[in-house]
Structures are given as structure tokens and as C-alpha cells.
Amino acid sequence: MALASGVRFAARALLRPWALLRGTTLGRTEPAAGGGGDGARRFGSQRVLVEPDAASGVAVMKLRNPPVNALSLELLTELVISLEKLENDKTFRGVILTSDCPRVFCAGLDLTEICGRNPAHCAEYWKAMQELWLRTYLSSLVLVAAINGACPAGGCIIALSCDCRVLADNPKYRIGLNETLLGIIAPFWLKDTYVNTIGHRASEQALQLGSLFPPAEALQVGLVDQVVPEDQVQSTALSEMARWLAVPDHARQLTKNMMRKATADRLLRQRDADTQNFVSFVCRDSIQKSLQAYLEKLRQRKG
Ligand SMILES: CCCCC/C=C\C/C=C\CC/C=C/CC(=O)SCCNC(=O)CCNC(=O)[C@H](O)C(C)(C)COP(=O)(O)OP(=O)(O)OC[C@H]1O[C@@H](n2cnc3c(N)ncnc32)[C@H](O)[C@@H]1OP(=O)(O)O
């Protein structure tokens, strides 16, 4: 797809500073835990573990950035590279995205990447966040989110960019775009993704209130597609994947692109402006103070 190649080009341009992968083992393969079918070999990097199963054409991609899979610049970069590697390997048709950290799927943006950081770093960081959303939202693969922990803000956006979502039935695992509770706001492309998923009125209310939905409510509002006991999340995600892979790839991919291209194009047309808006917004003294206060509150809590 032309757009995907445009995104791929953008990803390569962004990811040229391979120094970002310092300390990772991208591309290192090792036997998958528990064998994993026909000698499947895990690969990935320091913060992303990929367990491929060539026989089924499905890979499990685990976020592994303890304690809460906060989306650091490195994690964002490693996720994009791992996803691109799977997209370029025609053995794979689907990816299950899940967490290797207990109790948390993904805590959203790593606030230390924007608190007390200079505008140039904030710009680089936001471009990486844009890239991950574009890469997942437009992926030619079937992406199933196996949400095995809390999923606020940026974590919710990653889950919403997947084709479907399975959430563990634990009241502590809440999901939603809670940015207003931090004194910030979701940019238009996060809003658009929300509206495309749960509708305008539900999004309007949930965004303004910064709602974090417990599983039953998340299911009811349409934020997730299934809520299952915690020990059935991965198996249910695999069953859901099988349902999607029963459809011929080409027809499904063209349909996905038809449904999502306009939303993605809106960001692609104004990526620089969006980055500038983000930088000038988060670098405001008042916003920095809000974010610092929020981080302090988090550090004083204990899970
Ligand atoms: C007008 C023009 C407008 C233009 C607009 C343009 C752009 C828009 C502007 C901004 C962009 C908005 C997008 C934002 C998306 C986001 O993702 S913001 C981040 C939101 N995330 C959260 O609110 C989650 C916060 N975390 C939690 O709620 C909990 O940590 C948890 C995930 C539920 C897990 O709880 P648990 O008890 O297990 O762990 P702890 O809370 O003890 O945390 C452990 C440890 O981790 C630190 N931490 C947690 N979350 C983050 C984080 N997101 N970033 C950085 N660090 C985090 C926490 O502080 C603890 O640290 P420690 O005490 O040092 O161990």
C-alpha cells in the first residue's frame, strides 16, 4: 500500500539513529520458551520480546520495559522496528501484542521523556510516538491486543490501534484516555482513534472526564471486544486471531486501509504541525508543573 510504504520510509528516516538501540539485542534469536512449535526462535530486543510461530504465521510480541512498560523513546523505537521486521517477513500474518510486566499492559507515555526535557528531545520523542501509532494503525498484519494489565492513555492508544482487544477481567485493569486528569489533552489523532472505536458522544464524555473504564464498562462502551478471566487472555487472543486469519489477507488489508486511511492521512498531512503543537504545549510552564506534580503523586503511591 502506497501509504504504508510512505510510513515505512518515514519509519526508516526516523530510525536511522540506530544508536537508540544501544544495549538492545535486535535480531538475536534464541529458542522460544517451551519450544514454541517447529523450533521457533525468539527474537527482539531488550524491551520487546518476539515469540514467532512460523507454523501458524502468528507472533507474540511482548512489551518488556519494567515496571510498567512506560513508552520510553527506546521502547517506542524497538516496537516499530520489531513490527517492521514481522511485516517484512511474509511468514507472518498476525501479531498478538501483550505485556511481559505483571499487572500492567502499558502505562502510556514515559512522562520522564517530557518532564524537564528540552524542546528538541520532546520533538524527537513525539515523532517516535506518532510513528508507532502510524505503524500499528496501518499495519498489514492482523494485530490483536491481549490486555493483561492496566492500559491508560498511550497504552490505550496502542490497544485501539490493533484490530481487536481482549481484556483480562480484573477491576484493577482499567483502560481509557485519561490525559485530562494529568492536565493535558489527547491530540486529534488519539481523539479520532477513540471516536472511530466507541463513537462521538462516548468519546466526547470519556475524553473530557479522562475516564478509565474497568473491564465490564470497557466492554459495554465498545473499548474492548472481549473480557475473559486473566488466565484465558492469551488463548482467547489466539482464537480471535484465527477468526481474522480465516479471511484472505488481501481483501482484509484493503478493507482495513479503506476504513483507516483517512484518519491516518490527517496526521500524515500535518505531522510537523502536530509535533510543534505537542512541543509548545508540553513545554509550557503550567503543563510542566502539572506533569511534575502527577509524577510526584505516582512516586508517592505504592501499587
Ligand atoms: C491546545 C493545543 C493542544 C495540542 C496538543 C498536542 C499534544 C497533546 C499533548 C500531550 C500528549 C498527550 C498524550 C498523553 C498520553 C499518555 O500516555 S500520558 C501518560 C498517562 N499515563 C498514566 O496516567 C499512567 C500512570 N501510571 C499509573 O496509573 C500506574 O503506574 C499504573 C500504570 C496503573 C501501574 O500502577 P502500579 O501501582 O503497578 O505501579 P506504580 O504506580 O507504583 O508505578 C511504578 C513506577 O513507575 C512509574 N510510572 C508509572 N507510570 C509512569 C509513566 N506513565 N511514566 C513514567 N513513570 C511512570 C511510577 O512513578 C513508579 O515509579 P517509582 O516510584 O520510581 O518506582
The ligand as an SDF file (V2000), in Angstrom:
LIG
                    3D

 65 67  0  0  0  0  0  0  0  0999 V2000
   -4.1050   23.4470   22.5060 C   0  0  0  0  0  0  0  0  0  0  0  0
   -3.1770   22.6490   21.6100 C   0  0  0  0  0  0  0  0  0  0  0  0
   -3.0320   21.2540   22.1320 C   0  0  0  0  0  0  0  0  0  0  0  0
   -2.0310   20.4340   21.3150 C   0  0  0  0  0  0  0  0  0  0  0  0
   -1.9780   19.0300   21.8590 C   0  0  0  0  0  0  0  0  0  0  0  0
   -0.8100   18.2890   21.3600 C   0  0  0  0  0  0  0  0  0  0  0  0
   -0.4140   17.2160   22.0020 C   0  0  0  0  0  0  0  0  0  0  0  0
   -1.1080   16.7310   23.2260 C   0  0  0  0  0  0  0  0  0  0  0  0
   -0.2970   16.8940   24.4820 C   0  0  0  0  0  0  0  0  0  0  0  0
    0.1730   15.8430   25.1900 C   0  0  0  0  0  0  0  0  0  0  0  0
    0.0680   14.4230   24.7220 C   0  0  0  0  0  0  0  0  0  0  0  0
   -0.9890   13.7000   25.4540 C   0  0  0  0  0  0  0  0  0  0  0  0
   -0.8290   12.2290   25.3730 C   0  0  0  0  0  0  0  0  0  0  0  0
   -0.6090   11.5590   26.5270 C   0  0  0  0  0  0  0  0  0  0  0  0
   -0.6370   10.0900   26.5580 C   0  0  0  0  0  0  0  0  0  0  0  0
   -0.0420    9.4820   27.7980 C   0  0  0  0  0  0  0  0  0  0  0  0
    0.2340    8.3320   27.7880 O   0  0  0  0  0  0  0  0  0  0  0  0
    0.2800   10.4670   29.1950 S   0  0  0  0  0  0  0  0  0  0  0  0
    0.7280    9.2150   30.4380 C   0  0  0  0  0  0  0  0  0  0  0  0
   -0.5190    8.7360   31.1230 C   0  0  0  0  0  0  0  0  0  0  0  0
   -0.2550    7.5670   31.9460 N   0  0  0  0  0  0  0  0  0  0  0  0
   -0.8250    7.4110   33.1490 C   0  0  0  0  0  0  0  0  0  0  0  0
   -1.5820    8.2310   33.6280 O   0  0  0  0  0  0  0  0  0  0  0  0
   -0.4790    6.1520   33.8980 C   0  0  0  0  0  0  0  0  0  0  0  0
    0.2420    6.5000   35.1790 C   0  0  0  0  0  0  0  0  0  0  0  0
    0.5800    5.2740   35.9080 N   0  0  0  0  0  0  0  0  0  0  0  0
   -0.3450    4.5960   36.6460 C   0  0  0  0  0  0  0  0  0  0  0  0
   -1.5130    4.8960   36.6980 O   0  0  0  0  0  0  0  0  0  0  0  0
    0.1760    3.3760   37.3870 C   0  0  0  0  0  0  0  0  0  0  0  0
    1.5970    3.4540   37.4120 O   0  0  0  0  0  0  0  0  0  0  0  0
   -0.2320    2.0410   36.7340 C   0  0  0  0  0  0  0  0  0  0  0  0
    0.1220    2.0280   35.2680 C   0  0  0  0  0  0  0  0  0  0  0  0
   -1.7280    1.8050   36.9440 C   0  0  0  0  0  0  0  0  0  0  0  0
    0.5600    0.9130   37.4460 C   0  0  0  0  0  0  0  0  0  0  0  0
    0.3640    1.0440   38.8480 O   0  0  0  0  0  0  0  0  0  0  0  0
    1.3430    0.2700   39.8330 P   0  0  0  0  0  0  0  0  0  0  0  0
    0.8420    0.5580   41.2150 O   0  0  0  0  0  0  0  0  0  0  0  0
    1.5120   -1.1350   39.3780 O   0  0  0  0  0  0  0  0  0  0  0  0
    2.7640    0.9620   39.6260 O   0  0  0  0  0  0  0  0  0  0  0  0
    3.2130    2.3880   40.2260 P   0  0  0  0  0  0  0  0  0  0  0  0
    2.1390    3.3910   40.0130 O   0  0  0  0  0  0  0  0  0  0  0  0
    3.7680    2.1780   41.5980 O   0  0  0  0  0  0  0  0  0  0  0  0
    4.4000    2.7860   39.2100 O   0  0  0  0  0  0  0  0  0  0  0  0
    5.6600    2.0840   39.2650 C   0  0  0  0  0  0  0  0  0  0  0  0
    6.7260    3.0790   38.9010 C   0  0  0  0  0  0  0  0  0  0  0  0
    6.5000    3.5190   37.5180 O   0  0  0  0  0  0  0  0  0  0  0  0
    6.3720    4.9330   37.4910 C   0  0  0  0  0  0  0  0  0  0  0  0
    5.4120    5.2630   36.4190 N   0  0  0  0  0  0  0  0  0  0  0  0
    4.1370    4.8320   36.3100 C   0  0  0  0  0  0  0  0  0  0  0  0
    3.5660    5.3060   35.1890 N   0  0  0  0  0  0  0  0  0  0  0  0
    4.5250    6.0760   34.5500 C   0  0  0  0  0  0  0  0  0  0  0  0
    4.5550    6.8390   33.3480 C   0  0  0  0  0  0  0  0  0  0  0  0
    3.4910    6.9150   32.5310 N   0  0  0  0  0  0  0  0  0  0  0  0
    5.6880    7.4950   33.0460 N   0  0  0  0  0  0  0  0  0  0  0  0
    6.7760    7.4170   33.8580 C   0  0  0  0  0  0  0  0  0  0  0  0
    6.8310    6.7090   35.0310 N   0  0  0  0  0  0  0  0  0  0  0  0
    5.6910    6.0470   35.3560 C   0  0  0  0  0  0  0  0  0  0  0  0
    5.8700    5.3150   38.8650 C   0  0  0  0  0  0  0  0  0  0  0  0
    6.1550    6.6720   39.1210 O   0  0  0  0  0  0  0  0  0  0  0  0
    6.6650    4.3650   39.7320 C   0  0  0  0  0  0  0  0  0  0  0  0
    7.9760    4.8740   39.7830 O   0  0  0  0  0  0  0  0  0  0  0  0
    8.8910    4.6200   41.0910 P   0  0  0  0  0  0  0  0  0  0  0  0
    8.0870    5.1100   42.2520 O   0  0  0  0  0  0  0  0  0  0  0  0
   10.1180    5.4310   40.8040 O   0  0  0  0  0  0  0  0  0  0  0  0
    9.1070    3.1330   41.1200 O   0  0  0  0  0  0  0  0  0  0  0  0
  1  2  1  0
  2  3  1  0
  3  4  1  0
  4  5  1  0
  5  6  1  0
  6  7  2  0
  7  8  1  0
  8  9  1  0
  9 10  2  0
 10 11  1  0
 11 12  1  0
 12 13  1  0
 13 14  2  0
 14 15  1  0
 15 16  1  0
 16 17  2  0
 16 18  1  0
 18 19  1  0
 19 20  1  0
 20 21  1  0
 21 22  1  0
 22 23  2  0
 22 24  1  0
 24 25  1  0
 25 26  1  0
 26 27  1  0
 27 28  2  0
 27 29  1  0
 29 30  1  0
 29 31  1  0
 31 32  1  0
 31 33  1  0
 31 34  1  0
 34 35  1  0
 35 36  1  0
 36 37  2  0
 36 38  1  0
 36 39  1  0
 39 40  1  0
 40 41  2  0
 40 42  1  0
 40 43  1  0
 43 44  1  0
 44 45  1  0
 45 46  1  0
 45 60  1  0
 46 47  1  0
 47 48  1  0
 47 58  1  0
 48 49  1  0
 48 57  1  0
 49 50  2  0
 50 51  1  0
 51 52  1  0
 51 57  2  0
 52 53  1  0
 52 54  2  0
 54 55  1  0
 55 56  2  0
 56 57  1  0
 58 59  1  0
 58 60  1  0
 60 61  1  0
 61 62  1  0
 62 63  2  0
 62 64  1  0
 62 65  1  0
M  END
$$$$
